[in-house]
Amino acid sequence: MDEHQQRDLAAQRILEAMQSAIDEGASSEVVKLVTLSAAVTNFVSDYGEEATANIVESLPDKIRNGAFTRQESGGNGEAGDAETGDEQANDS
């Protein structure tokens, strides 16, 4: 499985899990905040606070530049290309 396929699979499964939590009664806002918190917690655990802080510092510009904007045509619900994963690998 190439990296793009791995990203698609991971995004699909995460979005399914998020929807499942919403279907079971959690608000979408809570699910989104917990998902973001869990991701940051995992980055800190794996790469440390400083590397994670550097990654997070780069997010505002990427968000403003559309790196996480869902593609309207032919999209699978994956937001962006999970660019923080690429940066993390380069920063460690």
PyMOL Python script that loads the backbone (N, CA, C, O; Angstrom):
from pymol import cmd

cmd.read_pdbstr("""\
ATOM      1  N   MET A   1       0.854  -1.171   0.000  1.00  0.00           N
ATOM      2  CA  MET A   1       0.000   0.000   0.000  1.00  0.00           C
ATOM      3  C   MET A   1       0.901   1.235   0.000  1.00  0.00           C
ATOM      4  O   MET A   1       1.768   1.369   0.863  1.00  0.00           O
ATOM      5  N   ASP A   2       0.701   2.133  -0.957  1.00  0.00           N
ATOM      6  CA  ASP A   2       1.541   3.329  -0.988  1.00  0.00           C
ATOM      7  C   ASP A   2       1.082   4.338   0.064  1.00  0.00           C
ATOM      8  O   ASP A   2       0.044   4.150   0.699  1.00  0.00           O
ATOM      9  N   GLU A   3       1.854   5.401   0.245  1.00  0.00           N
ATOM     10  CA  GLU A   3       1.572   6.369   1.306  1.00  0.00           C
ATOM     11  C   GLU A   3       0.217   7.049   1.123  1.00  0.00           C
ATOM     12  O   GLU A   3      -0.502   7.269   2.097  1.00  0.00           O
ATOM     13  N   HIS A   4      -0.132   7.380  -0.108  1.00  0.00           N
ATOM     14  CA  HIS A   4      -1.426   8.022  -0.362  1.00  0.00           C
ATOM     15  C   HIS A   4      -2.575   7.098   0.049  1.00  0.00           C
ATOM     16  O   HIS A   4      -3.545   7.547   0.660  1.00  0.00           O
ATOM     17  N   GLN A   5      -2.468   5.829  -0.281  1.00  0.00           N
ATOM     18  CA  GLN A   5      -3.496   4.864   0.104  1.00  0.00           C
ATOM     19  C   GLN A   5      -3.564   4.716   1.625  1.00  0.00           C
ATOM     20  O   GLN A   5      -4.649   4.598   2.195  1.00  0.00           O
ATOM     21  N   GLN A   6      -2.411   4.725   2.272  1.00  0.00           N
ATOM     22  CA  GLN A   6      -2.374   4.649   3.732  1.00  0.00           C
ATOM     23  C   GLN A   6      -3.062   5.857   4.352  1.00  0.00           C
ATOM     24  O   GLN A   6      -3.817   5.720   5.315  1.00  0.00           O
ATOM     25  N   ARG A   7      -2.805   7.034   3.805  1.00  0.00           N
ATOM     26  CA  ARG A   7      -3.438   8.254   4.312  1.00  0.00           C
ATOM     27  C   ARG A   7      -4.944   8.212   4.111  1.00  0.00           C
ATOM     28  O   ARG A   7      -5.706   8.574   5.007  1.00  0.00           O
ATOM     29  N   ASP A   8      -5.372   7.770   2.935  1.00  0.00           N
ATOM     30  CA  ASP A   8      -6.806   7.666   2.658  1.00  0.00           C
ATOM     31  C   ASP A   8      -7.479   6.706   3.633  1.00  0.00           C
ATOM     32  O   ASP A   8      -8.545   7.003   4.173  1.00  0.00           O
ATOM     33  N   LEU A   9      -6.851   5.561   3.853  1.00  0.00           N
ATOM     34  CA  LEU A   9      -7.399   4.565   4.776  1.00  0.00           C
ATOM     35  C   LEU A   9      -7.479   5.121   6.192  1.00  0.00           C
ATOM     36  O   LEU A   9      -8.510   4.994   6.854  1.00  0.00           O
ATOM     37  N   ALA A  10      -6.400   5.733   6.654  1.00  0.00           N
ATOM     38  CA  ALA A  10      -6.376   6.286   8.010  1.00  0.00           C
ATOM     39  C   ALA A  10      -7.435   7.375   8.169  1.00  0.00           C
ATOM     40  O   ALA A  10      -8.156   7.397   9.167  1.00  0.00           O
ATOM     41  N   ALA A  11      -7.532   8.270   7.200  1.00  0.00           N
ATOM     42  CA  ALA A  11      -8.530   9.346   7.276  1.00  0.00           C
ATOM     43  C   ALA A  11      -9.938   8.771   7.293  1.00  0.00           C
ATOM     44  O   ALA A  11     -10.787   9.220   8.063  1.00  0.00           O
ATOM     45  N   GLN A  12     -10.184   7.789   6.455  1.00  0.00           N
ATOM     46  CA  GLN A  12     -11.508   7.164   6.402  1.00  0.00           C
ATOM     47  C   GLN A  12     -11.872   6.551   7.748  1.00  0.00           C
ATOM     48  O   GLN A  12     -12.984   6.748   8.238  1.00  0.00           O
ATOM     49  N   ARG A  13     -10.955   5.819   8.341  1.00  0.00           N
ATOM     50  CA  ARG A  13     -11.235   5.160   9.621  1.00  0.00           C
ATOM     51  C   ARG A  13     -11.433   6.175  10.747  1.00  0.00           C
ATOM     52  O   ARG A  13     -12.308   5.999  11.594  1.00  0.00           O
ATOM     53  N   ILE A  14     -10.635   7.216  10.758  1.00  0.00           N
ATOM     54  CA  ILE A  14     -10.782   8.246  11.795  1.00  0.00           C
ATOM     55  C   ILE A  14     -12.121   8.956  11.641  1.00  0.00           C
ATOM     56  O   ILE A  14     -12.821   9.179  12.629  1.00  0.00           O
ATOM     57  N   LEU A  15     -12.481   9.310  10.418  1.00  0.00           N
ATOM     58  CA  LEU A  15     -13.770   9.972  10.194  1.00  0.00           C
ATOM     59  C   LEU A  15     -14.936   9.056  10.563  1.00  0.00           C
ATOM     60  O   LEU A  15     -15.944   9.521  11.095  1.00  0.00           O
ATOM     61  N   GLU A  16     -14.805   7.763  10.286  1.00  0.00           N
ATOM     62  CA  GLU A  16     -15.849   6.812  10.682  1.00  0.00           C
ATOM     63  C   GLU A  16     -15.980   6.746  12.198  1.00  0.00           C
ATOM     64  O   GLU A  16     -17.092   6.715  12.725  1.00  0.00           O
ATOM     65  N   ALA A  17     -14.853   6.724  12.901  1.00  0.00           N
ATOM     66  CA  ALA A  17     -14.887   6.673  14.363  1.00  0.00           C
ATOM     67  C   ALA A  17     -15.505   7.952  14.931  1.00  0.00           C
ATOM     68  O   ALA A  17     -16.273   7.902  15.891  1.00  0.00           O
ATOM     69  N   MET A  18     -15.169   9.083  14.339  1.00  0.00           N
ATOM     70  CA  MET A  18     -15.755  10.347  14.787  1.00  0.00           C
ATOM     71  C   MET A  18     -17.270  10.325  14.589  1.00  0.00           C
ATOM     72  O   MET A  18     -18.023  10.720  15.480  1.00  0.00           O
ATOM     73  N   GLN A  19     -17.711   9.865  13.423  1.00  0.00           N
ATOM     74  CA  GLN A  19     -19.144   9.812  13.148  1.00  0.00           C
ATOM     75  C   GLN A  19     -19.845   8.849  14.088  1.00  0.00           C
ATOM     76  O   GLN A  19     -20.971   9.108  14.513  1.00  0.00           O
ATOM     77  N   SER A  20     -19.202   7.751  14.415  1.00  0.00           N
ATOM     78  CA  SER A  20     -19.773   6.787  15.343  1.00  0.00           C
ATOM     79  C   SER A  20     -20.007   7.413  16.717  1.00  0.00           C
ATOM     80  O   SER A  20     -21.052   7.199  17.332  1.00  0.00           O
ATOM     81  N   ALA A  21     -19.038   8.180  17.190  1.00  0.00           N
ATOM     82  CA  ALA A  21     -19.196   8.856  18.476  1.00  0.00           C
ATOM     83  C   ALA A  21     -20.344   9.857  18.430  1.00  0.00           C
ATOM     84  O   ALA A  21     -21.099   9.981  19.395  1.00  0.00           O
ATOM     85  N   ILE A  22     -20.480  10.564  17.328  1.00  0.00           N
ATOM     86  CA  ILE A  22     -21.588  11.516  17.159  1.00  0.00           C
ATOM     87  C   ILE A  22     -22.912  10.759  17.138  1.00  0.00           C
ATOM     88  O   ILE A  22     -23.881  11.171  17.777  1.00  0.00           O
ATOM     89  N   ASP A  23     -22.949   9.657  16.404  1.00  0.00           N
ATOM     90  CA  ASP A  23     -24.170   8.845  16.323  1.00  0.00           C
ATOM     91  C   ASP A  23     -24.586   8.311  17.698  1.00  0.00           C
ATOM     92  O   ASP A  23     -25.772   8.105  17.958  1.00  0.00           O
ATOM     93  N   GLU A  24     -23.605   8.093  18.567  1.00  0.00           N
ATOM     94  CA  GLU A  24     -23.890   7.572  19.902  1.00  0.00           C
ATOM     95  C   GLU A  24     -24.202   8.675  20.910  1.00  0.00           C
ATOM     96  O   GLU A  24     -24.451   8.388  22.081  1.00  0.00           O
ATOM     97  N   GLY A  25     -24.191   9.931  20.470  1.00  0.00           N
ATOM     98  CA  GLY A  25     -24.639  11.012  21.340  1.00  0.00           C
ATOM     99  C   GLY A  25     -23.650  12.114  21.659  1.00  0.00           C
ATOM    100  O   GLY A  25     -24.037  13.123  22.248  1.00  0.00           O
ATOM    101  N   ALA A  26     -22.402  11.959  21.296  1.00  0.00           N
ATOM    102  CA  ALA A  26     -21.442  13.036  21.543  1.00  0.00           C
ATOM    103  C   ALA A  26     -21.676  14.158  20.533  1.00  0.00           C
ATOM    104  O   ALA A  26     -22.004  13.902  19.374  1.00  0.00           O
ATOM    105  N   SER A  27     -21.509  15.383  20.975  1.00  0.00           N
ATOM    106  CA  SER A  27     -21.683  16.498  20.044  1.00  0.00           C
ATOM    107  C   SER A  27     -20.504  16.533  19.073  1.00  0.00           C
ATOM    108  O   SER A  27     -19.400  16.106  19.411  1.00  0.00           O
ATOM    109  N   SER A  28     -20.743  17.039  17.881  1.00  0.00           N
ATOM    110  CA  SER A  28     -19.667  17.103  16.895  1.00  0.00           C
ATOM    111  C   SER A  28     -18.543  18.012  17.384  1.00  0.00           C
ATOM    112  O   SER A  28     -17.374  17.755  17.096  1.00  0.00           O
ATOM    113  N   GLU A  29     -18.880  19.066  18.114  1.00  0.00           N
ATOM    114  CA  GLU A  29     -17.851  19.962  18.650  1.00  0.00           C
ATOM    115  C   GLU A  29     -16.941  19.224  19.625  1.00  0.00           C
ATOM    116  O   GLU A  29     -15.719  19.361  19.557  1.00  0.00           O
ATOM    117  N   VAL A  30     -17.525  18.444  20.530  1.00  0.00           N
ATOM    118  CA  VAL A  30     -16.732  17.676  21.494  1.00  0.00           C
ATOM    119  C   VAL A  30     -15.858  16.661  20.763  1.00  0.00           C
ATOM    120  O   VAL A  30     -14.679  16.517  21.085  1.00  0.00           O
ATOM    121  N   VAL A  31     -16.414  15.970  19.802  1.00  0.00           N
ATOM    122  CA  VAL A  31     -15.656  14.965  19.049  1.00  0.00           C
ATOM    123  C   VAL A  31     -14.471  15.618  18.340  1.00  0.00           C
ATOM    124  O   VAL A  31     -13.363  15.080  18.365  1.00  0.00           O
ATOM    125  N   LYS A  32     -14.690  16.749  17.721  1.00  0.00           N
ATOM    126  CA  LYS A  32     -13.599  17.442  17.014  1.00  0.00           C
ATOM    127  C   LYS A  32     -12.506  17.881  17.979  1.00  0.00           C
ATOM    128  O   LYS A  32     -11.321  17.701  17.698  1.00  0.00           O
ATOM    129  N   LEU A  33     -12.897  18.457  19.119  1.00  0.00           N
ATOM    130  CA  LEU A  33     -11.902  18.913  20.087  1.00  0.00           C
ATOM    131  C   LEU A  33     -11.115  17.747  20.691  1.00  0.00           C
ATOM    132  O   LEU A  33      -9.903  17.847  20.877  1.00  0.00           O
ATOM    133  N   VAL A  34     -11.799  16.653  20.994  1.00  0.00           N
ATOM    134  CA  VAL A  34     -11.115  15.482  21.551  1.00  0.00           C
ATOM    135  C   VAL A  34     -10.181  14.868  20.509  1.00  0.00           C
ATOM    136  O   VAL A  34      -9.083  14.428  20.848  1.00  0.00           O
ATOM    137  N   THR A  35     -10.603  14.834  19.258  1.00  0.00           N
ATOM    138  CA  THR A  35      -9.759  14.287  18.197  1.00  0.00           C
ATOM    139  C   THR A  35      -8.489  15.109  18.040  1.00  0.00           C
ATOM    140  O   THR A  35      -7.398  14.551  17.921  1.00  0.00           O
ATOM    141  N   LEU A  36      -8.624  16.426  18.039  1.00  0.00           N
ATOM    142  CA  LEU A  36      -7.458  17.301  17.936  1.00  0.00           C
ATOM    143  C   LEU A  36      -6.544  17.130  19.148  1.00  0.00           C
ATOM    144  O   LEU A  36      -5.324  17.042  19.006  1.00  0.00           O
ATOM    145  N   SER A  37      -7.135  17.085  20.329  1.00  0.00           N
ATOM    146  CA  SER A  37      -6.359  16.902  21.548  1.00  0.00           C
ATOM    147  C   SER A  37      -5.618  15.570  21.540  1.00  0.00           C
ATOM    148  O   SER A  37      -4.449  15.506  21.920  1.00  0.00           O
ATOM    149  N   ALA A  38      -6.284  14.521  21.114  1.00  0.00           N
ATOM    150  CA  ALA A  38      -5.646  13.203  21.051  1.00  0.00           C
ATOM    151  C   ALA A  38      -4.483  13.205  20.071  1.00  0.00           C
ATOM    152  O   ALA A  38      -3.440  12.610  20.344  1.00  0.00           O
ATOM    153  N   ALA A  39      -4.653  13.867  18.935  1.00  0.00           N
ATOM    154  CA  ALA A  39      -3.577  13.933  17.945  1.00  0.00           C
ATOM    155  C   ALA A  39      -2.363  14.665  18.511  1.00  0.00           C
ATOM    156  O   ALA A  39      -1.232  14.200  18.367  1.00  0.00           O
ATOM    157  N   VAL A  40      -2.592  15.801  19.149  1.00  0.00           N
ATOM    158  CA  VAL A  40      -1.480  16.559  19.726  1.00  0.00           C
ATOM    159  C   VAL A  40      -0.809  15.755  20.839  1.00  0.00           C
ATOM    160  O   VAL A  40       0.417  15.727  20.937  1.00  0.00           O
ATOM    161  N   THR A  41      -1.612  15.107  21.670  1.00  0.00           N
ATOM    162  CA  THR A  41      -1.065  14.280  22.740  1.00  0.00           C
ATOM    163  C   THR A  41      -0.174  13.175  22.168  1.00  0.00           C
ATOM    164  O   THR A  41       0.899  12.906  22.710  1.00  0.00           O
ATOM    165  N   ASN A  42      -0.602  12.540  21.093  1.00  0.00           N
ATOM    166  CA  ASN A  42       0.199  11.490  20.466  1.00  0.00           C
ATOM    167  C   ASN A  42       1.487  12.045  19.875  1.00  0.00           C
ATOM    168  O   ASN A  42       2.536  11.408  19.974  1.00  0.00           O
ATOM    169  N   PHE A  43       1.425  13.227  19.260  1.00  0.00           N
ATOM    170  CA  PHE A  43       2.639  13.849  18.730  1.00  0.00           C
ATOM    171  C   PHE A  43       3.623  14.133  19.859  1.00  0.00           C
ATOM    172  O   PHE A  43       4.811  13.838  19.731  1.00  0.00           O
ATOM    173  N   VAL A  44       3.142  14.705  20.968  1.00  0.00           N
ATOM    174  CA  VAL A  44       4.017  15.001  22.105  1.00  0.00           C
ATOM    175  C   VAL A  44       4.632  13.717  22.632  1.00  0.00           C
ATOM    176  O   VAL A  44       5.827  13.674  22.925  1.00  0.00           O
ATOM    177  N   SER A  45       3.834  12.679  22.754  1.00  0.00           N
ATOM    178  CA  SER A  45       4.331  11.405  23.259  1.00  0.00           C
ATOM    179  C   SER A  45       5.414  10.825  22.355  1.00  0.00           C
ATOM    180  O   SER A  45       6.418  10.296  22.834  1.00  0.00           O
ATOM    181  N   ASP A  46       5.202  10.928  21.041  1.00  0.00           N
ATOM    182  CA  ASP A  46       6.150  10.317  20.094  1.00  0.00           C
ATOM    183  C   ASP A  46       7.354  11.188  19.769  1.00  0.00           C
ATOM    184  O   ASP A  46       8.454  10.674  19.570  1.00  0.00           O
ATOM    185  N   TYR A  47       7.155  12.520  19.712  1.00  0.00           N
ATOM    186  CA  TYR A  47       8.208  13.402  19.198  1.00  0.00           C
ATOM    187  C   TYR A  47       8.670  14.476  20.174  1.00  0.00           C
ATOM    188  O   TYR A  47       9.632  15.193  19.897  1.00  0.00           O
ATOM    189  N   GLY A  48       7.991  14.594  21.318  1.00  0.00           N
ATOM    190  CA  GLY A  48       8.386  15.576  22.310  1.00  0.00           C
ATOM    191  C   GLY A  48       7.655  16.898  22.157  1.00  0.00           C
ATOM    192  O   GLY A  48       7.041  17.193  21.131  1.00  0.00           O
ATOM    193  N   GLU A  49       7.751  17.671  23.211  1.00  0.00           N
ATOM    194  CA  GLU A  49       7.027  18.940  23.246  1.00  0.00           C
ATOM    195  C   GLU A  49       7.559  19.958  22.246  1.00  0.00           C
ATOM    196  O   GLU A  49       6.775  20.623  21.569  1.00  0.00           O
ATOM    197  N   GLU A  50       8.868  20.090  22.144  1.00  0.00           N
ATOM    198  CA  GLU A  50       9.440  21.114  21.267  1.00  0.00           C
ATOM    199  C   GLU A  50       9.137  20.833  19.792  1.00  0.00           C
ATOM    200  O   GLU A  50       8.737  21.740  19.062  1.00  0.00           O
ATOM    201  N   ALA A  51       9.321  19.597  19.351  1.00  0.00           N
ATOM    202  CA  ALA A  51       9.030  19.256  17.960  1.00  0.00           C
ATOM    203  C   ALA A  51       7.547  19.444  17.665  1.00  0.00           C
ATOM    204  O   ALA A  51       7.179  19.939  16.600  1.00  0.00           O
ATOM    205  N   THR A  52       6.702  19.050  18.605  1.00  0.00           N
ATOM    206  CA  THR A  52       5.261  19.225  18.418  1.00  0.00           C
ATOM    207  C   THR A  52       4.907  20.694  18.355  1.00  0.00           C
ATOM    208  O   THR A  52       4.106  21.100  17.513  1.00  0.00           O
ATOM    209  N   ALA A  53       5.491  21.506  19.235  1.00  0.00           N
ATOM    210  CA  ALA A  53       5.232  22.946  19.211  1.00  0.00           C
ATOM    211  C   ALA A  53       5.643  23.546  17.873  1.00  0.00           C
ATOM    212  O   ALA A  53       4.942  24.410  17.346  1.00  0.00           O
ATOM    213  N   ASN A  54       6.762  23.106  17.318  1.00  0.00           N
ATOM    214  CA  ASN A  54       7.205  23.610  16.009  1.00  0.00           C
ATOM    215  C   ASN A  54       6.209  23.246  14.910  1.00  0.00           C
ATOM    216  O   ASN A  54       5.919  24.059  14.032  1.00  0.00           O
ATOM    217  N   ILE A  55       5.692  22.028  14.965  1.00  0.00           N
ATOM    218  CA  ILE A  55       4.698  21.599  13.978  1.00  0.00           C
ATOM    219  C   ILE A  55       3.439  22.440  14.106  1.00  0.00           C
ATOM    220  O   ILE A  55       2.915  22.938  13.110  1.00  0.00           O
ATOM    221  N   VAL A  56       2.954  22.599  15.330  1.00  0.00           N
ATOM    222  CA  VAL A  56       1.718  23.343  15.564  1.00  0.00           C
ATOM    223  C   VAL A  56       1.878  24.805  15.159  1.00  0.00           C
ATOM    224  O   VAL A  56       0.931  25.410  14.655  1.00  0.00           O
ATOM    225  N   GLU A  57       3.062  25.381  15.372  1.00  0.00           N
ATOM    226  CA  GLU A  57       3.307  26.764  14.974  1.00  0.00           C
ATOM    227  C   GLU A  57       3.145  26.975  13.473  1.00  0.00           C
ATOM    228  O   GLU A  57       2.813  28.077  13.037  1.00  0.00           O
ATOM    229  N   SER A  58       3.374  25.940  12.687  1.00  0.00           N
ATOM    230  CA  SER A  58       3.270  26.067  11.230  1.00  0.00           C
ATOM    231  C   SER A  58       1.831  25.946  10.728  1.00  0.00           C
ATOM    232  O   SER A  58       1.553  26.246   9.567  1.00  0.00           O
ATOM    233  N   LEU A  59       0.924  25.511  11.589  1.00  0.00           N
ATOM    234  CA  LEU A  59      -0.446  25.238  11.140  1.00  0.00           C
ATOM    235  C   LEU A  59      -1.242  26.463  10.682  1.00  0.00           C
ATOM    236  O   LEU A  59      -1.939  26.362   9.672  1.00  0.00           O
ATOM    237  N   PRO A  60      -1.181  27.617  11.366  1.00  0.00           N
ATOM    238  CA  PRO A  60      -2.014  28.733  10.910  1.00  0.00           C
ATOM    239  C   PRO A  60      -1.809  29.107   9.438  1.00  0.00           C
ATOM    240  O   PRO A  60      -2.783  29.318   8.714  1.00  0.00           O
ATOM    241  N   ASP A  61      -0.565  29.191   8.996  1.00  0.00           N
ATOM    242  CA  ASP A  61      -0.315  29.521   7.587  1.00  0.00           C
ATOM    243  C   ASP A  61      -0.838  28.435   6.660  1.00  0.00           C
ATOM    244  O   ASP A  61      -1.403  28.733   5.608  1.00  0.00           O
ATOM    245  N   LYS A  62      -0.652  27.171   7.045  1.00  0.00           N
ATOM    246  CA  LYS A  62      -1.147  26.069   6.214  1.00  0.00           C
ATOM    247  C   LYS A  62      -2.666  26.086   6.140  1.00  0.00           C
ATOM    248  O   LYS A  62      -3.242  25.847   5.078  1.00  0.00           O
ATOM    249  N   ILE A  63      -3.317  26.366   7.262  1.00  0.00           N
ATOM    250  CA  ILE A  63      -4.778  26.444   7.276  1.00  0.00           C
ATOM    251  C   ILE A  63      -5.238  27.556   6.353  1.00  0.00           C
ATOM    252  O   ILE A  63      -6.135  27.360   5.533  1.00  0.00           O
ATOM    253  N   ARG A  64      -4.620  28.729   6.486  1.00  0.00           N
ATOM    254  CA  ARG A  64      -4.990  29.875   5.640  1.00  0.00           C
ATOM    255  C   ARG A  64      -4.720  29.618   4.162  1.00  0.00           C
ATOM    256  O   ARG A  64      -5.404  30.170   3.301  1.00  0.00           O
ATOM    257  N   ASN A  65      -3.727  28.782   3.864  1.00  0.00           N
ATOM    258  CA  ASN A  65      -3.372  28.476   2.472  1.00  0.00           C
ATOM    259  C   ASN A  65      -4.124  27.284   1.908  1.00  0.00           C
ATOM    260  O   ASN A  65      -3.857  26.868   0.781  1.00  0.00           O
ATOM    261  N   GLY A  66      -5.062  26.721   2.672  1.00  0.00           N
ATOM    262  CA  GLY A  66      -5.924  25.665   2.159  1.00  0.00           C
ATOM    263  C   GLY A  66      -5.411  24.253   2.279  1.00  0.00           C
ATOM    264  O   GLY A  66      -5.982  23.345   1.674  1.00  0.00           O
ATOM    265  N   ALA A  67      -4.352  24.032   3.041  1.00  0.00           N
ATOM    266  CA  ALA A  67      -3.784  22.688   3.141  1.00  0.00           C
ATOM    267  C   ALA A  67      -4.748  21.679   3.754  1.00  0.00           C
ATOM    268  O   ALA A  67      -4.608  20.475   3.537  1.00  0.00           O
ATOM    269  N   PHE A  68      -5.721  22.160   4.515  1.00  0.00           N
ATOM    270  CA  PHE A  68      -6.650  21.254   5.179  1.00  0.00           C
ATOM    271  C   PHE A  68      -8.083  21.424   4.686  1.00  0.00           C
ATOM    272  O   PHE A  68      -9.020  20.910   5.296  1.00  0.00           O
ATOM    273  N   THR A  69      -8.248  22.140   3.588  1.00  0.00           N
ATOM    274  CA  THR A  69      -9.580  22.357   3.035  1.00  0.00           C
ATOM    275  C   THR A  69      -9.999  21.122   2.253  1.00  0.00           C
ATOM    276  O   THR A  69      -9.267  20.628   1.396  1.00  0.00           O
ATOM    277  N   ARG A  70     -11.191  20.638   2.568  1.00  0.00           N
ATOM    278  CA  ARG A  70     -11.694  19.459   1.859  1.00  0.00           C
ATOM    279  C   ARG A  70     -11.923  19.797   0.389  1.00  0.00           C
ATOM    280  O   ARG A  70     -12.420  20.866   0.036  1.00  0.00           O
ATOM    281  N   GLN A  71     -11.542  18.850  -0.440  1.00  0.00           N
ATOM    282  CA  GLN A  71     -11.757  19.013  -1.876  1.00  0.00           C
ATOM    283  C   GLN A  71     -13.210  18.690  -2.191  1.00  0.00           C
ATOM    284  O   GLN A  71     -13.702  17.638  -1.783  1.00  0.00           O
ATOM    285  N   GLU A  72     -13.900  19.556  -2.897  1.00  0.00           N
ATOM    286  CA  GLU A  72     -15.318  19.373  -3.185  1.00  0.00           C
ATOM    287  C   GLU A  72     -15.570  18.253  -4.192  1.00  0.00           C
ATOM    288  O   GLU A  72     -16.507  17.472  -4.022  1.00  0.00           O
ATOM    289  N   SER A  73     -14.758  18.164  -5.225  1.00  0.00           N
ATOM    290  CA  SER A  73     -15.012  17.159  -6.256  1.00  0.00           C
ATOM    291  C   SER A  73     -14.136  15.939  -6.046  1.00  0.00           C
ATOM    292  O   SER A  73     -12.913  16.043  -5.952  1.00  0.00           O
ATOM    293  N   GLY A  74     -14.781  14.775  -5.973  1.00  0.00           N
ATOM    294  CA  GLY A  74     -14.054  13.524  -5.874  1.00  0.00           C
ATOM    295  C   GLY A  74     -13.385  13.295  -4.542  1.00  0.00           C
ATOM    296  O   GLY A  74     -12.591  12.366  -4.395  1.00  0.00           O
ATOM    297  N   GLY A  75     -13.697  14.132  -3.567  1.00  0.00           N
ATOM    298  CA  GLY A  75     -13.060  13.978  -2.266  1.00  0.00           C
ATOM    299  C   GLY A  75     -13.633  12.802  -1.500  1.00  0.00           C
ATOM    300  O   GLY A  75     -14.761  12.373  -1.741  1.00  0.00           O
ATOM    301  N   ASN A  76     -12.842  12.292  -0.579  1.00  0.00           N
ATOM    302  CA  ASN A  76     -13.280  11.168   0.235  1.00  0.00           C
ATOM    303  C   ASN A  76     -13.486  11.591   1.682  1.00  0.00           C
ATOM    304  O   ASN A  76     -13.607  10.754   2.576  1.00  0.00           O
ATOM    305  N   GLY A  77     -13.523  12.916   1.903  1.00  0.00           N
ATOM    306  CA  GLY A  77     -13.684  13.403   3.260  1.00  0.00           C
ATOM    307  C   GLY A  77     -12.368  13.654   3.961  1.00  0.00           C
ATOM    308  O   GLY A  77     -12.348  14.148   5.089  1.00  0.00           O
ATOM    309  N   GLU A  78     -11.263  13.317   3.304  1.00  0.00           N
ATOM    310  CA  GLU A  78      -9.968  13.554   3.919  1.00  0.00           C
ATOM    311  C   GLU A  78      -9.653  15.031   3.806  1.00  0.00           C
ATOM    312  O   GLU A  78      -9.730  15.611   2.724  1.00  0.00           O
ATOM    313  N   ALA A  79      -9.304  15.624   4.905  1.00  0.00           N
ATOM    314  CA  ALA A  79      -8.954  17.032   4.919  1.00  0.00           C
ATOM    315  C   ALA A  79      -7.461  17.163   4.681  1.00  0.00           C
ATOM    316  O   ALA A  79      -6.660  16.720   5.504  1.00  0.00           O
ATOM    317  N   GLY A  80      -7.082  17.760   3.576  1.00  0.00           N
ATOM    318  CA  GLY A  80      -5.682  17.999   3.277  1.00  0.00           C
ATOM    319  C   GLY A  80      -4.901  16.715   3.098  1.00  0.00           C
ATOM    320  O   GLY A  80      -5.466  15.651   2.844  1.00  0.00           O
ATOM    321  N   ASP A  81      -3.593  16.835   3.235  1.00  0.00           N
ATOM    322  CA  ASP A  81      -2.710  15.693   3.058  1.00  0.00           C
ATOM    323  C   ASP A  81      -2.012  15.310   4.346  1.00  0.00           C
ATOM    324  O   ASP A  81      -0.952  14.685   4.322  1.00  0.00           O
ATOM    325  N   ALA A  82      -2.595  15.678   5.459  1.00  0.00           N
ATOM    326  CA  ALA A  82      -1.972  15.371   6.753  1.00  0.00           C
ATOM    327  C   ALA A  82      -0.533  15.856   6.755  1.00  0.00           C
ATOM    328  O   ALA A  82       0.385  15.128   7.133  1.00  0.00           O
ATOM    329  N   GLU A  83      -0.353  17.096   6.327  1.00  0.00           N
ATOM    330  CA  GLU A  83       0.989  17.628   6.145  1.00  0.00           C
ATOM    331  C   GLU A  83       1.802  17.638   7.418  1.00  0.00           C
ATOM    332  O   GLU A  83       3.031  17.595   7.356  1.00  0.00           O
ATOM    333  N   THR A  84       1.162  17.692   8.567  1.00  0.00           N
ATOM    334  CA  THR A  84       1.942  17.696   9.795  1.00  0.00           C
ATOM    335  C   THR A  84       2.743  16.416   9.925  1.00  0.00           C
ATOM    336  O   THR A  84       3.827  16.422  10.509  1.00  0.00           O
ATOM    337  N   GLY A  85       2.232  15.323   9.394  1.00  0.00           N
ATOM    338  CA  GLY A  85       2.974  14.066   9.437  1.00  0.00           C
ATOM    339  C   GLY A  85       4.259  14.158   8.648  1.00  0.00           C
ATOM    340  O   GLY A  85       5.292  13.637   9.069  1.00  0.00           O
ATOM    341  N   ASP A  86       4.199  14.830   7.484  1.00  0.00           N
ATOM    342  CA  ASP A  86       5.396  15.012   6.684  1.00  0.00           C
ATOM    343  C   ASP A  86       6.414  15.862   7.421  1.00  0.00           C
ATOM    344  O   ASP A  86       7.600  15.532   7.446  1.00  0.00           O
ATOM    345  N   GLU A  87       5.960  16.959   8.024  1.00  0.00           N
ATOM    346  CA  GLU A  87       6.872  17.834   8.731  1.00  0.00           C
ATOM    347  C   GLU A  87       7.485  17.133   9.930  1.00  0.00           C
ATOM    348  O   GLU A  87       8.683  17.250  10.188  1.00  0.00           O
ATOM    349  N   GLN A  88       6.662  16.414  10.648  1.00  0.00           N
ATOM    350  CA  GLN A  88       7.152  15.714  11.827  1.00  0.00           C
ATOM    351  C   GLN A  88       8.311  14.815  11.444  1.00  0.00           C
ATOM    352  O   GLN A  88       9.328  14.773  12.136  1.00  0.00           O
ATOM    353  N   ALA A  89       8.159  14.102  10.351  1.00  0.00           N
ATOM    354  CA  ALA A  89       9.206  13.177   9.939  1.00  0.00           C
ATOM    355  C   ALA A  89      10.487  13.935   9.605  1.00  0.00           C
ATOM    356  O   ALA A  89      11.586  13.440   9.854  1.00  0.00           O
ATOM    357  N   ASN A  90      10.347  15.140   9.038  1.00  0.00           N
ATOM    358  CA  ASN A  90      11.508  15.920   8.677  1.00  0.00           C
ATOM    359  C   ASN A  90      12.140  16.615   9.873  1.00  0.00           C
ATOM    360  O   ASN A  90      13.339  16.891   9.867  1.00  0.00           O
ATOM    361  N   ASP A  91      11.338  16.903  10.904  1.00  0.00           N
ATOM    362  CA  ASP A  91      11.839  17.624  12.065  1.00  0.00           C
ATOM    363  C   ASP A  91      12.531  16.726  13.074  1.00  0.00           C
ATOM    364  O   ASP A  91      13.304  17.213  13.898  1.00  0.00           O
ATOM    365  N   SER A  92      12.272  15.427  13.031  1.00  0.00           N
ATOM    366  CA  SER A  92      12.851  14.564  14.068  1.00  0.00           C
ATOM    367  C   SER A  92      14.179  14.009  13.666  1.00  0.00           C
ATOM    368  O   SER A  92      14.794  13.265  14.431  1.00  0.00           O
TER     369      SER A  92
END
""", "prot")
cmd.dss("prot")
cmd.show_as("cartoon", "prot")
cmd.util.cbc("prot")
cmd.orient("prot")
